[in-house]
Amino acid sequence: MFVCVCNAINDRAVSEVLARSPQIGTPAALHRACGSKPQCGRCLPSMAEMIEDARAEASLGCALRAAD
């Protein structure tokens, strides 16, 4: 599924970038990591949600490893 139609960035690409660069905290930083710039802005809420989901997943993974 396309997350950013203007720059042809799909959800798989976003997931890969976030996996490689967990320090990304904003949609603008995510765009830079993808080699693009936001244009119309319709993707920004979706990207922000994907960033939050990736952070939550990483936190859960850390918590589970710590519990072992």
Order of alpha helices (4+ residues) and beta strands (2+ residues): beta-beta-alpha-alpha-alpha
